[in-house]
Amino acid sequence: MINRPKDTGIDDMQMLSSDLISELLLGMRLDGLHYNRIQISPPFGVRFGEDPTRAQFHFIARGRVYLRTDSGVVHTLEAGDAVLLPRGGIHALLSDPSIPCLDVTDYSVTTICRRVDDIHACKAELCRSTDTLIFSGCMEFDLGGMHPLVSMMPEVMQVGTLIDRNPELLPVLEAMAREVSTERAGFAGILTRLADVVSASIVRDWVECGCGDAQGWVEALRDPRMGRVIAAIHRDPGRNWTVEMMASEMGSSRSVFAERFLEVTGVTPLRYVTELRMRLASQWITRDRMAIDVVAERLGYGSQAAFSRAFKRTTGKSPGTMRAA
């Protein structure tokens, strides 16, 4: 049963502008790398998340499951619940919080299709209606230039907290439950797409609600004038930004802007621009295989040599080394 809170408890002052939300989510990339359909008889304990750089998604189609994080916090998940762990990390799904765990890679698997395996760990003497059904996915989660937001997200993000605000998501969850249970032709491919949709919806809802209680850098996003500056920088990172230009976007003096920017982000305005450019450059070079001279031009550098010097000064590696790695 999906929890449906009646009161979202969102302070209007914590909301972000729609323009800034669009900028925050424009570069979002959430791609499923590998999925498991798990049909398992209680008692069980399955451990996940050795790679802290990957997000993890779980959907409970049947049964009650306890999610225990590496910090020891236990969350109760009912049939129809979905959760996203944006930073992954070691965690476990259990039929009882006290059950010992077996790593998910230690179970025997049958390949359903590319990227999707089936784990069938059922006791023959039990009725199959008592089995727990789970669909899990390991995901590459990237927010582009806004990647610092990932480190500020909650350890566990549950879909039940956003159903009231996004009722259109309920049929998607119901469709997932049907596909996991019936195993119709093509069900694995459909499930992977639905899992990606639900995960992206969880992230979007968190951003639309003002990024929860995240502090520090997010405070800049909640300030309408400062948020306007940051949105402009992310919209056009290759512009020849100066402190005066950014202060003008905010509508304040150069000194007031620079002081406020450093206070809420922890870096100077020009350092922020440089670090944003290098994060984008790293993604374009490694993930998108973009030519280095094209990256340099898009980010406003007069030459590939000037870009390479700035890149190495910021990241400690040359663009060529980054691409090779």
C-alpha positions in Angstrom: 0.0 0.0 0.0 1.4 3.4 -1.0 1.5 6.0 1.7 -0.5 9.1 0.6 0.2 12.0 3.0 -2.6 14.6 3.2 -0.3 17.5 4.1 2.8 18.0 2.1 4.2 20.5 4.7 5.9 22.5 2.0 6.7 26.1 3.0 6.0 28.3 -0.1 9.2 30.2 0.7 11.2 27.1 0.1 9.8 26.6 -3.5 12.0 27.4 -6.5 11.0 29.3 -9.5 9.7 27.4 -12.5 12.6 28.8 -14.7 15.2 27.6 -12.2 13.5 24.2 -11.9 13.7 23.8 -15.7 17.4 24.7 -15.6 18.0 22.3 -12.7 16.4 19.4 -14.5 17.5 20.2 -18.1 20.7 18.2 -17.7 19.2 15.3 -15.8 20.3 11.9 -17.0 19.0 8.8 -15.3 19.8 5.7 -17.2 19.3 2.1 -16.1 22.4 0.0 -16.3 21.2 -3.3 -15.0 17.9 -4.6 -13.5 16.8 -7.7 -11.6 13.4 -9.2 -11.3 13.5 -10.9 -7.9 11.0 -13.6 -6.8 12.0 -14.8 -3.4 10.5 -16.7 -0.5 10.8 -15.4 3.1 12.9 -15.4 5.1 15.4 -13.5 3.0 18.0 -10.7 3.1 19.5 -9.3 -0.1 22.4 -6.8 0.0 22.9 -4.2 -2.8 25.1 -1.2 -3.6 28.8 -1.9 -3.5 29.3 0.9 -6.1 28.6 4.3 -4.4 28.6 6.1 -7.7 25.4 4.4 -8.9 21.9 5.1 -7.9 19.6 2.2 -6.9 15.9 1.8 -7.6 13.6 -0.7 -5.9 9.9 -1.5 -6.6 7.9 -3.8 -4.4 5.2 -5.6 -6.4 4.2 -8.1 -3.7 4.9 -8.6 0.0 6.3 -6.4 2.8 10.0 -5.6 2.6 12.3 -3.8 5.0 15.0 -1.5 3.5 18.0 -1.1 5.8 20.6 1.4 4.8 24.3 1.4 5.7 23.6 3.9 8.4 21.3 1.4 10.1 18.0 3.2 9.4 15.1 0.8 8.5 12.3 1.8 6.1 9.1 -0.3 5.7 8.0 -0.9 2.1 4.6 -2.3 1.2 3.4 -3.6 -2.1 3.2 -0.8 -4.6 6.0 1.2 -3.0 9.0 2.4 -4.9 12.3 4.0 -3.6 15.3 5.7 -5.1 18.6 5.8 -3.4 20.3 8.6 -5.4 23.8 7.9 -4.1 23.3 4.1 -4.0 25.6 2.8 -1.2 25.4 -0.5 0.7 21.9 -1.3 1.7 19.7 -4.4 2.1 16.1 -5.6 1.4 14.9 -8.0 4.0 11.8 -9.9 5.0 12.7 -9.1 8.6 15.2 -6.5 9.9 17.1 -9.2 11.8 17.7 -11.5 8.9 21.3 -12.0 7.7 22.1 -10.9 4.2 23.4 -12.5 1.0 24.8 -10.2 -1.7 22.6 -9.9 -4.8 25.6 -11.1 -6.9 25.7 -14.4 -5.0 22.2 -15.5 -6.3 21.8 -17.6 -9.4 20.4 -15.6 -12.3 18.7 -16.3 -15.6 19.1 -13.7 -18.3 15.7 -12.4 -19.5 17.1 -9.8 -22.0 20.0 -7.4 -22.3 20.3 -5.6 -18.9 17.6 -7.6 -17.2 18.2 -10.8 -15.1 15.8 -13.0 -13.2 16.6 -14.1 -9.6 14.3 -17.0 -8.6 15.0 -18.0 -5.0 11.8 -19.8 -3.9 11.0 -22.6 -1.6 9.3 -25.4 -3.5 7.1 -26.4 -0.6 5.5 -22.9 -0.2 2.6 -21.5 -2.2 3.8 -19.0 -4.8 1.4 -16.4 -3.5 3.6 -16.1 -0.4 6.7 -15.1 -2.5 7.9 -11.5 -2.5 8.2 -9.9 -5.9 10.8 -7.0 -6.4 12.1 -5.2 -9.4 15.4 -3.5 -8.8 17.6 -1.3 -11.0 21.2 0.0 -10.8 21.3 3.4 -12.5 23.6 6.1 -13.7 22.3 9.3 -12.2 23.6 12.6 -13.4 22.3 16.2 -13.0 24.7 17.8 -15.4 26.1 21.1 -14.2 23.8 20.8 -11.1 25.4 17.6 -9.9 26.2 19.1 -6.4 22.5 18.6 -5.7 22.9 14.8 -5.7 25.0 15.0 -2.5 22.3 17.0 -0.8 19.4 14.6 -1.6 18.0 12.3 1.1 19.6 8.9 1.5 16.3 7.3 0.6 13.5 8.9 -1.5 10.1 7.2 -1.4 7.5 7.5 -4.1 4.7 7.5 -1.5 5.5 11.0 -0.4 4.6 12.5 -3.9 1.5 10.6 -4.9 -0.9 13.4 -3.7 1.0 15.9 -5.7 1.4 13.6 -8.7 -1.6 11.3 -8.9 -0.8 10.5 -12.5 2.1 8.4 -11.2 -0.3 5.9 -9.5 -1.3 4.1 -12.8 2.5 3.8 -13.6 3.1 2.0 -10.4 0.1 -0.2 -11.0 1.4 -1.0 -14.4 4.7 -2.0 -12.9 3.0 -4.4 -10.5 1.1 -6.0 -13.4 4.2 -6.4 -15.5 6.3 -7.9 -12.7 3.6 -10.4 -11.8 2.3 -11.5 -15.2 5.6 -11.7 -17.1 3.9 -11.1 -20.4 5.9 -10.9 -23.6 8.2 -7.9 -23.6 7.6 -7.2 -19.9 11.3 -6.7 -19.0 11.8 -3.9 -21.5 8.6 -2.2 -20.4 9.6 -2.4 -16.7 13.0 -0.8 -17.3 11.3 2.2 -18.9 8.7 2.5 -16.2 11.4 2.3 -13.5 13.3 5.2 -15.2 10.1 7.3 -15.4 9.3 6.7 -11.7 12.9 7.5 -10.6 13.0 10.7 -12.6 9.6 11.7 -11.2 10.9 11.3 -7.6 13.9 13.5 -8.4 11.7 16.2 -10.1 9.3 16.3 -7.2 12.1 16.8 -4.7 13.5 19.7 -6.8 10.0 21.2 -7.3 9.4 21.2 -3.6 12.5 23.3 -3.0 15.1 20.5 -2.4 13.7 19.5 0.9 15.7 20.8 3.9 19.0 20.9 2.0 21.2 23.8 3.2 24.3 25.6 2.0 24.4 26.0 -1.8 20.7 25.3 -2.1 20.0 28.5 -0.2 21.2 30.4 -3.2 18.6 28.7 -5.3 15.8 29.7 -2.9 16.8 33.4 -3.2 14.8 34.5 -6.3 17.4 37.0 -7.3 20.4 34.8 -6.7 18.6 31.9 -8.4 18.1 34.0 -11.5 21.9 34.5 -11.7 22.7 30.8 -11.3 20.1 29.9 -13.9 21.6 32.4 -16.3 25.1 30.9 -15.7 23.9 27.4 -16.3 22.0 28.4 -19.4 25.0 30.0 -21.0 28.2 28.7 -19.3 30.4 29.8 -22.3 29.5 33.5 -21.9 32.4 35.7 -20.9 31.1 36.1 -17.4 32.4 38.9 -15.1 31.4 39.7 -11.6 29.8 42.9 -12.8 27.6 41.0 -15.3 26.4 38.6 -12.7 25.7 41.4 -10.2 23.7 43.1 -12.9 21.6 39.9 -13.4 20.9 40.0 -9.6 20.2 43.7 -9.6 22.7 44.6 -6.9 26.1 46.2 -6.6 29.3 44.2 -7.4 30.4 44.1 -3.8 27.0 43.0 -2.3 26.6 40.3 -4.9 30.1 38.9 -4.5 29.8 38.8 -0.7 26.3 37.1 -0.9 27.4 34.6 -3.5 30.4 33.5 -1.5 28.3 33.3 1.6 25.7 30.9 0.1 27.8 28.9 -2.3 31.2 28.7 -0.5 33.1 29.8 -3.6 33.6 33.1 -5.5 31.4 33.8 -8.5 34.2 33.3 -11.1 35.4 30.1 -9.3 31.8 28.8 -9.6 31.7 29.5 -13.3 35.1 27.7 -13.8 34.0 24.7 -11.8 30.7 24.5 -13.7 32.5 24.6 -17.0 34.9 21.8 -16.0 32.1 19.6 -14.7 30.3 20.0 -18.0 33.6 19.5 -19.9 34.3 16.2 -18.1 30.8 14.9 -19.0 31.0 16.0 -22.6 34.5 14.5 -23.1 34.0 11.2 -21.3 30.3 10.5 -21.6 29.4 12.1 -24.9 32.8 11.6 -26.6 32.7 15.2 -27.8 35.9 16.5 -29.5 38.1 18.6 -27.2 38.2 21.6 -29.5 34.4 21.6 -29.7 34.1 21.5 -25.9 36.6 24.4 -25.7 34.6 26.5 -28.1 31.2 25.7 -26.4 32.6 26.8 -23.0 33.9 30.1 -24.3 37.7 29.5 -24.5 39.6 31.2 -27.3 41.8 28.2 -28.0 42.0 24.5 -27.2 45.3 25.2 -25.4 43.7 27.8 -23.1 40.9 25.3 -22.3 43.4 22.5 -21.6 45.3 24.6 -19.2 42.2 25.6 -17.3 40.9 22.0 -17.3 44.2 20.6 -15.9 44.4 23.4 -13.3 40.9 22.6 -12.0 40.7 18.8 -12.3 44.4 17.9 -12.1 44.2 16.0 -15.4 44.5 16.9 -19.0 41.4 16.6 -21.2 43.2 13.8 -23.2 44.0 11.9 -20.1 40.4 12.2 -18.9 39.1 10.9 -22.2 41.5 7.9 -22.2 40.6 7.0 -18.6 
